[in-house]
Amino acid sequence: MLRRRALPPGWYPSSPEAIRTFVDGAASSVSSRTAVAAISPHAGWRYSGALAVQAVGSLHPDTSTVVVVGGHLRPREAPLVALEDEFETPLGNMPADVEIRDHLVELGAKPDERVDNSVEVLLPIVAALFPEARLVWLRVAPDTAAVELGEFLGKFAAGTDHRFAVVGSTDLTHYGPAYRFSPGGSGDPGAAWTRQNDSEIIAAFCENRVIAALDHANKNRSACCSGGAVVAATFARAMGRRFGRLLGRGSSLDVRRDESHVGYASIAFSSSDDRSSP
């Protein structure tokens, strides 16, 4: 079975040449490739593609399986996993890691049959940077089940010779009339409120305070897919990486001025003592 591309070209380029040019350019700023996990945004590449490349590019170059964990689920919804054996990208099809996929199904993950950007938009980046790797497509709700999944993936990775990496996919605060959320007002005050809201959850992730991050996201709407990010942070902790390093952050306001805007951040979990504040 093949999972075909479902997002239209506006999300990411269609040609292999355009993909490679974009990824090569954004990856040139990656200074370290030692991470076992990362948190990445998932908007269209025009807005957050460079940050996404930095996140995926921070992973160890010998990574053989990349688990991309998105969200867009409500609390207490069951995890969703893609059951296809291959994933279509402009750079060619990438194989699924069938072994870990089947274990996730045994744990109760349901088939993911919906179109979703939180995972798909990152697949061409993985294909460009890890062309020999296998993939797992997973989506997780913003609740403590994400912690349990991160711990499971850590135990699974510890029991195999394969090098696993986890990318948690989430954008940050969705602010303004388009999202019916404007607690800080409009204009510059609203943008400042958004940046502070983003800073608080970024700090929680960098310090690997996953329950605090979940609570902040659910109470303050500071992340749209916090479950995916929690899986990545919990996996990193299970692999001995206590802290995350902020690689970069941004906002859709950097590209287009609008009363409605979204925040983004890229975080890498590289070593036990590598921390950074936003």
LUMNUBA-99404 format. One line per 8 residues: their letters; for each residue x negated, y negated, z negated of N, C-alpha, C. Coordinates in nm, 2 decimals, always signed. Layout:
% residues N
a> X,Y,Z,X,Y,Z,X,Y,Z | ...
***
This chain:
% residues 278
mlrrralp> -0.08,+0.12,+0.00,+0.00,+0.00,+0.00,-0.09,-0.12,+0.00 | -0.05,-0.22,+0.07,-0.12,-0.35,+0.08,-0.03,-0.46,+0.03 | -0.09,-0.54,-0.06,-0.02,-0.67,-0.10,-0.06,-0.78,-0.01 | +0.03,-0.83,+0.07,-0.01,-0.93,+0.17,+0.00,-1.07,+0.11 | -0.07,-1.16,+0.17,-0.07,-1.30,+0.13,+0.07,-1.35,+0.14 | +0.12,-1.42,+0.04,+0.25,-1.47,+0.03,+0.26,-1.62,+0.02 | +0.15,-1.69,-0.03,+0.15,-1.83,-0.04,+0.12,-1.89,+0.10 | +0.18,-2.00,+0.13,+0.16,-2.07,+0.26,+0.02,-2.13,+0.27
pgwypssp> -0.03,-2.17,+0.38,-0.17,-2.23,+0.40,-0.20,-2.35,+0.31 | -0.10,-2.42,+0.27,-0.13,-2.54,+0.19,-0.19,-2.51,+0.06 | -0.18,-2.39,+0.01,-0.24,-2.35,-0.12,-0.39,-2.33,-0.11 | -0.43,-2.26,+0.00,-0.57,-2.24,+0.02,-0.59,-2.21,+0.17 | -0.71,-2.23,+0.23,-0.73,-2.22,+0.37,-0.69,-2.08,+0.42 | -0.67,-2.07,+0.55,-0.64,-1.95,+0.62,-0.76,-1.88,+0.69 | -0.86,-1.96,+0.73,-0.97,-1.91,+0.80,-1.08,-1.87,+0.71 | -1.15,-1.76,+0.75,-1.27,-1.72,+0.67,-1.38,-1.83,+0.66
eairtfvd> -1.40,-1.90,+0.77,-1.50,-2.01,+0.77,-1.46,-2.12,+0.67 | -1.34,-2.16,+0.67,-1.30,-2.26,+0.57,-1.31,-2.22,+0.43 | -1.27,-2.09,+0.40,-1.29,-2.03,+0.27,-1.43,-2.04,+0.22 | -1.52,-1.99,+0.31,-1.66,-1.98,+0.27,-1.72,-2.12,+0.25 | -1.69,-2.21,+0.34,-1.74,-2.35,+0.33,-1.70,-2.41,+0.19 | -1.57,-2.40,+0.16,-1.52,-2.45,+0.04,-1.59,-2.39,-0.08 | -1.59,-2.26,-0.09,-1.65,-2.18,-0.20,-1.80,-2.21,-0.22 | -1.87,-2.21,-0.11,-2.01,-2.23,-0.11,-2.04,-2.37,-0.17
gaassvss> -1.96,-2.47,-0.13,-1.99,-2.61,-0.17,-1.96,-2.62,-0.32 | -1.84,-2.56,-0.37,-1.81,-2.58,-0.51,-1.90,-2.49,-0.60 | -1.95,-2.38,-0.55,-2.03,-2.29,-0.63,-2.17,-2.34,-0.64 | -2.21,-2.44,-0.56,-2.35,-2.49,-0.57,-2.37,-2.56,-0.71 | -2.26,-2.60,-0.78,-2.28,-2.67,-0.91,-2.28,-2.57,-1.02 | -2.26,-2.44,-1.00,-2.26,-2.34,-1.10,-2.41,-2.32,-1.15 | -2.43,-2.35,-1.28,-2.57,-2.34,-1.33,-2.60,-2.21,-1.40 | -2.50,-2.13,-1.44,-2.52,-2.01,-1.51,-2.42,-1.90,-1.46
rtavaais> -2.47,-1.78,-1.44,-2.38,-1.67,-1.40,-2.39,-1.56,-1.50 | -2.35,-1.58,-1.62,-2.37,-1.48,-1.73,-2.24,-1.45,-1.80 | -2.13,-1.51,-1.76,-2.00,-1.50,-1.83,-1.94,-1.36,-1.81 | -1.87,-1.31,-1.91,-1.79,-1.19,-1.90,-1.64,-1.23,-1.88 | -1.60,-1.35,-1.90,-1.47,-1.39,-1.88,-1.46,-1.54,-1.86 | -1.35,-1.59,-1.80,-1.34,-1.73,-1.77,-1.19,-1.77,-1.77 | -1.17,-1.90,-1.79,-1.03,-1.95,-1.78,-1.04,-2.05,-1.66 | -0.94,-2.03,-1.57,-0.94,-2.11,-1.44,-0.80,-2.17,-1.42
phagwrys> -0.80,-2.29,-1.35,-0.67,-2.34,-1.31,-0.63,-2.27,-1.18 | -0.50,-2.29,-1.14,-0.45,-2.22,-1.03,-0.36,-2.30,-0.93 | -0.38,-2.43,-0.93,-0.31,-2.52,-0.84,-0.36,-2.50,-0.70 | -0.30,-2.56,-0.60,-0.36,-2.56,-0.47,-0.51,-2.61,-0.47 | -0.58,-2.55,-0.37,-0.73,-2.58,-0.38,-0.76,-2.73,-0.37 | -0.67,-2.81,-0.30,-0.70,-2.95,-0.29,-0.71,-3.01,-0.43 | -0.63,-2.96,-0.53,-0.63,-3.02,-0.66,-0.73,-2.95,-0.76 | -0.73,-2.82,-0.76,-0.81,-2.76,-0.87,-0.90,-2.65,-0.81
galavqav> -0.92,-2.64,-0.68,-1.00,-2.53,-0.62,-1.14,-2.54,-0.67 | -1.20,-2.65,-0.67,-1.34,-2.66,-0.71,-1.36,-2.61,-0.86 | -1.27,-2.65,-0.95,-1.28,-2.60,-1.09,-1.26,-2.45,-1.09 | -1.17,-2.39,-1.01,-1.15,-2.25,-1.00,-1.27,-2.18,-0.95 | -1.34,-2.23,-0.85,-1.47,-2.17,-0.81,-1.57,-2.17,-0.92 | -1.58,-2.28,-0.99,-1.68,-2.28,-1.10,-1.65,-2.17,-1.21 | -1.52,-2.15,-1.24,-1.48,-2.05,-1.33,-1.52,-1.91,-1.28 | -1.47,-1.88,-1.16,-1.50,-1.74,-1.11,-1.65,-1.73,-1.08
gslhpdts> -1.72,-1.84,-1.04,-1.86,-1.83,-1.01,-1.95,-1.82,-1.14 | -1.89,-1.84,-1.26,-1.97,-1.83,-1.38,-1.98,-1.68,-1.42 | -1.91,-1.59,-1.36,-1.91,-1.45,-1.40,-2.04,-1.38,-1.35 | -2.08,-1.28,-1.42,-2.21,-1.21,-1.39,-2.21,-1.16,-1.25 | -2.31,-1.18,-1.17,-2.31,-1.13,-1.03,-2.29,-0.99,-1.01 | -2.32,-0.90,-1.11,-2.31,-0.76,-1.10,-2.17,-0.71,-1.14 | -2.07,-0.80,-1.16,-1.94,-0.76,-1.19,-1.88,-0.67,-1.08 | -1.82,-0.56,-1.12,-1.77,-0.47,-1.03,-1.61,-0.46,-1.02
tvvvvggh> -1.55,-0.51,-1.13,-1.40,-0.52,-1.13,-1.37,-0.66,-1.19 | -1.28,-0.73,-1.12,-1.23,-0.86,-1.17,-1.08,-0.84,-1.20 | -1.05,-0.87,-1.32,-0.91,-0.87,-1.37,-0.86,-1.01,-1.37 | -0.77,-1.04,-1.28,-0.71,-1.18,-1.28,-0.58,-1.18,-1.34 | -0.57,-1.26,-1.45,-0.45,-1.25,-1.54,-0.38,-1.39,-1.53 | -0.26,-1.39,-1.47,-0.18,-1.51,-1.46,-0.06,-1.50,-1.56 | +0.04,-1.58,-1.53,+0.15,-1.58,-1.62,+0.29,-1.61,-1.55 | +0.34,-1.73,-1.59,+0.47,-1.77,-1.54,+0.58,-1.68,-1.59
lrpreapl> +0.56,-1.63,-1.71,+0.66,-1.54,-1.78,+0.70,-1.61,-1.91 | +0.82,-1.57,-1.96,+0.87,-1.62,-2.08,+0.82,-1.53,-2.20 | +0.81,-1.58,-2.32,+0.77,-1.50,-2.43,+0.85,-1.37,-2.44 | +0.79,-1.26,-2.47,+0.85,-1.13,-2.49,+0.88,-1.06,-2.36 | +0.86,-1.12,-2.25,+0.87,-1.05,-2.12,+0.76,-0.95,-2.11 | +0.78,-0.83,-2.05,+0.68,-0.73,-2.03,+0.57,-0.78,-1.93 | +0.45,-0.74,-1.95,+0.34,-0.77,-1.86,+0.38,-0.71,-1.72 | +0.33,-0.78,-1.62,+0.35,-0.73,-1.48,+0.22,-0.70,-1.41
valedefe> +0.21,-0.59,-1.34,+0.09,-0.55,-1.27,+0.12,-0.52,-1.13 | +0.04,-0.56,-1.03,+0.06,-0.53,-0.89,+0.02,-0.38,-0.87 | +0.11,-0.30,-0.80,+0.08,-0.16,-0.78,+0.02,-0.13,-0.65 | +0.00,-0.23,-0.56,-0.06,-0.21,-0.43,-0.21,-0.16,-0.45 | -0.25,-0.09,-0.35,-0.39,-0.04,-0.35,-0.49,-0.13,-0.29 | -0.44,-0.23,-0.22,-0.53,-0.33,-0.16,-0.47,-0.47,-0.16 | -0.55,-0.57,-0.16,-0.50,-0.71,-0.16,-0.55,-0.78,-0.03 | -0.46,-0.85,+0.04,-0.50,-0.92,+0.16,-0.56,-1.05,+0.13
tplgnmpa> -0.67,-1.09,+0.18,-0.73,-1.22,+0.17,-0.78,-1.26,+0.31 | -0.81,-1.39,+0.33,-0.86,-1.43,+0.46,-1.00,-1.37,+0.49 | -1.07,-1.32,+0.39,-1.20,-1.26,+0.40,-1.19,-1.11,+0.42 | -1.07,-1.06,+0.42,-1.05,-0.91,+0.43,-0.98,-0.86,+0.31 | -0.94,-0.73,+0.32,-0.87,-0.67,+0.21,-0.97,-0.63,+0.10 | -0.92,-0.64,-0.03,-1.00,-0.60,-0.14,-0.93,-0.49,-0.21 | -1.00,-0.39,-0.26,-0.94,-0.27,-0.32,-0.90,-0.30,-0.46 | -0.79,-0.23,-0.51,-0.75,-0.24,-0.65,-0.83,-0.14,-0.73
dveirdhl> -0.85,-0.18,-0.86,-0.91,-0.08,-0.95,-0.79,+0.00,-1.00 | -0.78,+0.12,-0.94,-0.66,+0.20,-0.96,-0.66,+0.26,-1.10 | -0.78,+0.29,-1.15,-0.79,+0.35,-1.29,-0.73,+0.26,-1.39 | -0.78,+0.13,-1.40,-0.73,+0.04,-1.50,-0.59,+0.00,-1.47 | -0.55,-0.01,-1.35,-0.41,-0.04,-1.32,-0.32,+0.06,-1.37 | -0.35,+0.19,-1.35,-0.27,+0.30,-1.40,-0.26,+0.30,-1.55 | -0.37,+0.27,-1.62,-0.37,+0.26,-1.77,-0.27,+0.15,-1.81 | -0.27,+0.04,-1.74,-0.18,-0.07,-1.78,-0.04,-0.03,-1.76
velgakpd> -0.01,+0.05,-1.66,+0.13,+0.10,-1.64,+0.17,+0.19,-1.76 | +0.07,+0.28,-1.80,+0.10,+0.36,-1.91,+0.13,+0.28,-2.04 | +0.06,+0.17,-2.05,+0.09,+0.08,-2.17,+0.22,+0.00,-2.16 | +0.29,+0.01,-2.05,+0.42,-0.05,-2.04,+0.43,-0.17,-1.94 | +0.32,-0.20,-1.87,+0.33,-0.30,-1.76,+0.43,-0.26,-1.65 | +0.50,-0.35,-1.61,+0.60,-0.33,-1.50,+0.55,-0.37,-1.37 | +0.60,-0.32,-1.26,+0.56,-0.36,-1.12,+0.58,-0.51,-1.10 | +0.48,-0.58,-1.05,+0.50,-0.72,-1.01,+0.53,-0.73,-0.86
ervdnsve> +0.66,-0.76,-0.84,+0.70,-0.76,-0.70,+0.74,-0.91,-0.65 | +0.70,-1.01,-0.73,+0.73,-1.14,-0.70,+0.61,-1.22,-0.64 | +0.64,-1.32,-0.57,+0.54,-1.41,-0.52,+0.49,-1.50,-0.64 | +0.36,-1.51,-0.66,+0.32,-1.59,-0.77,+0.18,-1.65,-0.74 | +0.17,-1.78,-0.76,+0.04,-1.85,-0.73,-0.07,-1.83,-0.84 | -0.03,-1.80,-0.96,-0.13,-1.80,-1.07,-0.23,-1.69,-1.05 | -0.20,-1.59,-0.97,-0.30,-1.49,-0.94,-0.35,-1.50,-0.80 | -0.26,-1.51,-0.70,-0.29,-1.51,-0.56,-0.39,-1.62,-0.52
vllpivaa> -0.38,-1.74,-0.58,-0.46,-1.85,-0.53,-0.61,-1.83,-0.57 | -0.64,-1.74,-0.66,-0.77,-1.71,-0.70,-0.84,-1.59,-0.62 | -0.76,-1.51,-0.55,-0.81,-1.40,-0.49,-0.91,-1.43,-0.38 | -0.89,-1.53,-0.29,-0.99,-1.56,-0.19,-1.13,-1.60,-0.25 | -1.12,-1.66,-0.37,-1.25,-1.70,-0.44,-1.32,-1.58,-0.49 | -1.24,-1.48,-0.55,-1.30,-1.36,-0.59,-1.36,-1.28,-0.47 | -1.29,-1.28,-0.36,-1.34,-1.21,-0.24,-1.47,-1.27,-0.19 | -1.48,-1.41,-0.19,-1.60,-1.47,-0.14,-1.72,-1.45,-0.23
lfpearlv> -1.70,-1.45,-0.36,-1.81,-1.44,-0.46,-1.84,-1.30,-0.50 | -1.74,-1.21,-0.49,-1.76,-1.07,-0.53,-1.70,-0.98,-0.42 | -1.76,-0.98,-0.30,-1.70,-0.90,-0.19,-1.69,-0.75,-0.21 | -1.77,-0.70,-0.30,-1.77,-0.55,-0.33,-1.69,-0.51,-0.45 | -1.63,-0.61,-0.51,-1.56,-0.58,-0.64,-1.42,-0.53,-0.61 | -1.37,-0.46,-0.72,-1.23,-0.42,-0.72,-1.15,-0.52,-0.80 | -1.02,-0.52,-0.77,-0.93,-0.62,-0.83,-0.82,-0.56,-0.92 | -0.78,-0.63,-1.02,-0.65,-0.60,-1.09,-0.57,-0.73,-1.10
wlrvapdt> -0.45,-0.72,-1.05,-0.35,-0.83,-1.05,-0.26,-0.81,-1.17 | -0.26,-0.90,-1.27,-0.19,-0.88,-1.39,-0.13,-1.02,-1.43 | -0.01,-1.01,-1.48,+0.06,-1.13,-1.54,+0.11,-1.10,-1.68 | +0.09,-1.20,-1.77,+0.12,-1.17,-1.91,+0.20,-1.29,-1.97 | +0.29,-1.26,-2.06,+0.37,-1.37,-2.13,+0.29,-1.44,-2.23 | +0.33,-1.56,-2.27,+0.26,-1.64,-2.37,+0.29,-1.60,-2.51 | +0.25,-1.48,-2.55,+0.28,-1.44,-2.69,+0.17,-1.34,-2.73 | +0.18,-1.28,-2.85,+0.07,-1.20,-2.90,+0.04,-1.08,-2.82
aavelgef> +0.13,-1.04,-2.73,+0.10,-0.92,-2.64,-0.02,-0.95,-2.56 | -0.05,-1.08,-2.53,-0.17,-1.12,-2.46,-0.30,-1.08,-2.54 | -0.29,-1.10,-2.67,-0.40,-1.07,-2.76,-0.43,-0.92,-2.75 | -0.32,-0.84,-2.76,-0.33,-0.69,-2.75,-0.39,-0.65,-2.62 | -0.35,-0.71,-2.51,-0.40,-0.67,-2.38,-0.55,-0.71,-2.37 | -0.59,-0.82,-2.42,-0.73,-0.86,-2.42,-0.81,-0.76,-2.50 | -0.76,-0.71,-2.61,-0.84,-0.62,-2.69,-0.84,-0.48,-2.62 | -0.73,-0.44,-2.55,-0.73,-0.32,-2.48,-0.84,-0.32,-2.37
lgkfaagt> -0.84,-0.43,-2.29,-0.94,-0.44,-2.18,-1.08,-0.44,-2.24 | -1.10,-0.50,-2.36,-1.24,-0.49,-2.42,-1.28,-0.35,-2.45 | -1.19,-0.27,-2.51,-1.21,-0.13,-2.54,-1.24,-0.05,-2.41 | -1.16,-0.08,-2.31,-1.17,-0.01,-2.19,-1.31,-0.03,-2.13 | -1.35,-0.16,-2.13,-1.48,-0.20,-2.07,-1.59,-0.14,-2.15 | -1.58,-0.13,-2.28,-1.69,-0.07,-2.36,-1.70,+0.08,-2.33 | -1.60,+0.15,-2.28,-1.61,+0.29,-2.26,-1.64,+0.33,-2.11 | -1.69,+0.24,-2.03,-1.72,+0.27,-1.89,-1.85,+0.20,-1.86
dhrfavvg> -1.91,+0.26,-1.75,-2.04,+0.20,-1.70,-2.01,+0.09,-1.61 | -1.89,+0.07,-1.56,-1.86,-0.05,-1.47,-1.86,-0.18,-1.55 | -1.90,-0.28,-1.48,-1.90,-0.42,-1.54,-1.77,-0.49,-1.51 | -1.69,-0.51,-1.61,-1.56,-0.58,-1.60,-1.58,-0.73,-1.63 | -1.49,-0.80,-1.57,-1.48,-0.95,-1.60,-1.33,-0.98,-1.59 | -1.29,-1.07,-1.68,-1.15,-1.12,-1.68,-1.14,-1.27,-1.66 | -1.05,-1.30,-1.57,-1.02,-1.44,-1.54,-0.88,-1.47,-1.58 | -0.87,-1.56,-1.68,-0.73,-1.60,-1.72,-0.69,-1.73,-1.65
stdlthyg> -0.58,-1.72,-1.59,-0.54,-1.83,-1.49,-0.43,-1.91,-1.56 | -0.45,-2.04,-1.58,-0.35,-2.13,-1.63,-0.38,-2.27,-1.59 | -0.28,-2.35,-1.56,-0.29,-2.50,-1.55,-0.25,-2.55,-1.69 | -0.28,-2.68,-1.71,-0.25,-2.74,-1.85,-0.12,-2.82,-1.84 | -0.12,-2.93,-1.91,+0.01,-3.00,-1.93,+0.07,-3.04,-1.80 | +0.20,-3.01,-1.78,+0.28,-3.06,-1.67,+0.36,-3.17,-1.72 | +0.33,-3.29,-1.67,+0.38,-3.41,-1.74,+0.46,-3.50,-1.63 | +0.57,-3.56,-1.68,+0.64,-3.65,-1.60,+0.78,-3.61,-1.56
payrfspg> +0.85,-3.69,-1.48,+0.99,-3.67,-1.45,+1.01,-3.54,-1.37 | +0.92,-3.50,-1.29,+0.93,-3.37,-1.21,+0.94,-3.25,-1.30 | +0.88,-3.27,-1.42,+0.88,-3.15,-1.52,+0.97,-3.18,-1.64 | +1.04,-3.30,-1.64,+1.13,-3.33,-1.75,+1.06,-3.33,-1.88 | +0.94,-3.39,-1.88,+0.86,-3.39,-2.00,+0.77,-3.52,-2.00 | +0.81,-3.62,-2.08,+0.74,-3.75,-2.08,+0.73,-3.80,-2.22 | +0.68,-3.73,-2.32,+0.68,-3.78,-2.46,+0.59,-3.90,-2.48 | +0.49,-3.92,-2.39,+0.40,-4.03,-2.41,+0.43,-4.16,-2.33
gsgdpgaa> +0.55,-4.15,-2.27,+0.59,-4.27,-2.18,+0.53,-4.25,-2.04 | +0.54,-4.35,-1.96,+0.50,-4.35,-1.82,+0.37,-4.42,-1.80 | +0.32,-4.42,-1.68,+0.20,-4.49,-1.65,+0.08,-4.44,-1.72 | -0.01,-4.54,-1.75,-0.14,-4.51,-1.82,-0.12,-4.45,-1.96 | -0.02,-4.49,-2.04,+0.00,-4.42,-2.17,+0.04,-4.28,-2.15 | +0.12,-4.25,-2.05,+0.15,-4.11,-2.03,+0.03,-4.02,-1.99 | -0.05,-4.08,-1.90,-0.17,-4.01,-1.86,-0.27,-3.99,-1.98 | -0.28,-4.09,-2.07,-0.36,-4.07,-2.19,-0.30,-3.96,-2.28
wtrqndse> -0.17,-3.96,-2.30,-0.11,-3.86,-2.38,-0.14,-3.72,-2.32 | -0.13,-3.71,-2.19,-0.16,-3.58,-2.13,-0.30,-3.53,-2.15 | -0.40,-3.63,-2.14,-0.54,-3.59,-2.16,-0.56,-3.55,-2.30 | -0.50,-3.61,-2.40,-0.52,-3.57,-2.54,-0.46,-3.43,-2.56 | -0.34,-3.41,-2.51,-0.27,-3.28,-2.52,-0.36,-3.17,-2.46 | -0.41,-3.20,-2.34,-0.50,-3.10,-2.28,-0.63,-3.08,-2.36 | -0.69,-3.19,-2.42,-0.81,-3.17,-2.50,-0.79,-3.08,-2.62 | -0.67,-3.09,-2.68,-0.65,-3.00,-2.80,-0.64,-2.85,-2.76
iiaafcen> -0.58,-2.82,-2.65,-0.57,-2.68,-2.62,-0.71,-2.63,-2.56 | -0.78,-2.72,-2.49,-0.91,-2.68,-2.44,-1.00,-2.65,-2.56 | -1.00,-2.73,-2.67,-1.08,-2.71,-2.79,-1.04,-2.57,-2.85 | -0.91,-2.54,-2.85,-0.87,-2.41,-2.91,-0.93,-2.30,-2.83 | -0.93,-2.31,-2.70,-0.98,-2.20,-2.62,-1.14,-2.19,-2.63 | -1.20,-2.30,-2.63,-1.35,-2.30,-2.64,-1.39,-2.24,-2.78 | -1.31,-2.26,-2.88,-1.35,-2.21,-3.01,-1.29,-2.07,-3.03 | -1.22,-2.02,-2.93,-1.16,-1.89,-2.93,-1.06,-1.87,-3.04
rviaaldh> -0.98,-1.98,-3.06,-0.87,-1.97,-3.16,-0.74,-1.94,-3.08 | -0.73,-1.81,-3.04,-0.62,-1.78,-2.95,-0.48,-1.80,-3.00 | -0.46,-1.77,-3.12,-0.32,-1.79,-3.18,-0.29,-1.94,-3.18 | -0.39,-2.02,-3.22,-0.37,-2.16,-3.22,-0.34,-2.21,-3.08 | -0.41,-2.16,-2.98,-0.38,-2.20,-2.84,-0.24,-2.16,-2.80 | -0.20,-2.04,-2.83,-0.06,-1.99,-2.80,+0.04,-2.09,-2.86 | +0.02,-2.12,-2.99,+0.11,-2.20,-3.06,+0.12,-2.34,-3.00 | +0.00,-2.40,-2.97,-0.01,-2.53,-2.91,+0.06,-2.53,-2.77
anknrsac> +0.04,-2.43,-2.69,+0.10,-2.43,-2.56,+0.25,-2.42,-2.57 | +0.30,-2.34,-2.66,+0.45,-2.32,-2.67,+0.52,-2.43,-2.74 | +0.45,-2.50,-2.83,+0.51,-2.62,-2.90,+0.49,-2.75,-2.82 | +0.38,-2.76,-2.75,+0.34,-2.89,-2.69,+0.34,-2.89,-2.54 | +0.37,-2.77,-2.48,+0.38,-2.75,-2.34,+0.24,-2.79,-2.27 | +0.13,-2.75,-2.34,+0.00,-2.78,-2.29,-0.06,-2.68,-2.20 | +0.01,-2.57,-2.16,-0.04,-2.48,-2.07,+0.08,-2.40,-2.01 | +0.08,-2.38,-1.88,+0.19,-2.31,-1.82,+0.18,-2.16,-1.83
csggavva> +0.06,-2.11,-1.84,+0.03,-1.96,-1.85,-0.07,-1.93,-1.95 | -0.04,-1.97,-2.08,-0.14,-1.95,-2.18,-0.17,-1.81,-2.21 | -0.08,-1.72,-2.18,-0.10,-1.58,-2.20,-0.22,-1.53,-2.12 | -0.23,-1.57,-2.00,-0.35,-1.52,-1.92,-0.48,-1.57,-1.98 | -0.48,-1.70,-2.02,-0.60,-1.75,-2.08,-0.64,-1.68,-2.21 | -0.53,-1.64,-2.29,-0.56,-1.57,-2.41,-0.61,-1.43,-2.39 | -0.57,-1.36,-2.28,-0.63,-1.23,-2.25,-0.78,-1.25,-2.22 | -0.81,-1.35,-2.14,-0.96,-1.37,-2.11,-1.04,-1.40,-2.24
atfaramg> -0.99,-1.49,-2.32,-1.06,-1.53,-2.44,-1.07,-1.41,-2.54 | -0.97,-1.33,-2.55,-0.97,-1.22,-2.64,-1.06,-1.11,-2.59 | -1.06,-1.09,-2.46,-1.16,-0.99,-2.40,-1.30,-1.04,-2.43 | -1.33,-1.17,-2.41,-1.46,-1.22,-2.43,-1.50,-1.20,-2.58 | -1.41,-1.22,-2.67,-1.45,-1.20,-2.81,-1.48,-1.05,-2.83 | -1.40,-0.96,-2.77,-1.43,-0.82,-2.79,-1.56,-0.78,-2.73 | -1.61,-0.85,-2.63,-1.74,-0.83,-2.57,-1.85,-0.90,-2.63 | -1.82,-0.97,-2.75,-1.93,-1.03,-2.83,-1.95,-1.18,-2.79
rrfgrllg> -1.86,-1.24,-2.71,-1.87,-1.38,-2.68,-1.78,-1.46,-2.76 | -1.83,-1.53,-2.86,-1.74,-1.59,-2.96,-1.68,-1.73,-2.91 | -1.76,-1.79,-2.82,-1.72,-1.93,-2.78,-1.71,-1.94,-2.63 | -1.63,-2.04,-2.59,-1.63,-2.08,-2.45,-1.70,-2.21,-2.42 | -1.74,-2.22,-2.30,-1.81,-2.35,-2.26,-1.73,-2.42,-2.15 | -1.69,-2.54,-2.18,-1.62,-2.62,-2.08,-1.70,-2.65,-1.96 | -1.66,-2.60,-1.85,-1.74,-2.63,-1.72,-1.69,-2.76,-1.66 | -1.57,-2.79,-1.67,-1.51,-2.91,-1.61,-1.37,-2.92,-1.63
rgssldvr> -1.31,-3.04,-1.62,-1.17,-3.06,-1.63,-1.13,-3.17,-1.54 | -1.00,-3.17,-1.51,-0.95,-3.27,-1.42,-0.80,-3.28,-1.43 | -0.74,-3.35,-1.33,-0.60,-3.38,-1.33,-0.56,-3.40,-1.18 | -0.43,-3.37,-1.15,-0.38,-3.40,-1.02,-0.39,-3.55,-0.99 | -0.40,-3.63,-1.10,-0.41,-3.78,-1.08,-0.54,-3.81,-1.01 | -0.64,-3.72,-1.02,-0.77,-3.75,-0.95,-0.75,-3.75,-0.80 | -0.65,-3.68,-0.75,-0.62,-3.67,-0.61,-0.51,-3.76,-0.56 | -0.40,-3.77,-0.65,-0.29,-3.84,-0.60,-0.22,-3.91,-0.73
rdeshvgy> -0.20,-4.04,-0.72,-0.14,-4.11,-0.83,+0.01,-4.09,-0.82 | +0.07,-4.05,-0.94,+0.21,-4.01,-0.95,+0.25,-4.02,-1.09 | +0.38,-4.04,-1.12,+0.43,-4.04,-1.25,+0.43,-3.89,-1.31 | +0.43,-3.80,-1.22,+0.43,-3.66,-1.25,+0.29,-3.60,-1.22 | +0.23,-3.54,-1.32,+0.09,-3.49,-1.30,+0.06,-3.37,-1.38 | -0.05,-3.30,-1.35,-0.08,-3.17,-1.41,-0.23,-3.17,-1.45 | -0.27,-3.12,-1.56,-0.41,-3.11,-1.60,-0.47,-2.98,-1.57 | -0.60,-2.97,-1.56,-0.68,-2.85,-1.53,-0.81,-2.84,-1.61
asiafsss> -0.85,-2.72,-1.63,-0.98,-2.70,-1.70,-1.04,-2.57,-1.65 | -1.17,-2.57,-1.66,-1.25,-2.45,-1.63,-1.34,-2.42,-1.74 | -1.33,-2.29,-1.80,-1.40,-2.25,-1.92,-1.47,-2.12,-1.90 | -1.59,-2.11,-1.94,-1.67,-1.98,-1.92,-1.71,-1.93,-2.06 | -1.70,-1.80,-2.08,-1.74,-1.73,-2.20,-1.86,-1.65,-2.17 | -1.98,-1.71,-2.20,-2.11,-1.66,-2.16,-2.19,-1.60,-2.26 | -2.20,-1.65,-2.38,-2.29,-1.59,-2.49,-2.23,-1.62,-2.62 | -2.28,-1.56,-2.72,-2.22,-1.56,-2.86,-2.23,-1.70,-2.92
ddrssp> -2.33,-1.78,-2.88,-2.35,-1.91,-2.94,-2.33,-2.03,-2.85 | -2.26,-2.00,-2.73,-2.25,-2.10,-2.63,-2.12,-2.17,-2.64 | -2.12,-2.29,-2.70,-1.99,-2.36,-2.72,-2.00,-2.50,-2.66 | -1.89,-2.56,-2.63,-1.88,-2.70,-2.58,-1.75,-2.76,-2.61 | -1.75,-2.89,-2.65,-1.63,-2.95,-2.68,-1.58,-3.04,-2.56 | -1.45,-3.05,-2.54,-1.40,-3.13,-2.43,-1.43,-3.28,-2.45
***
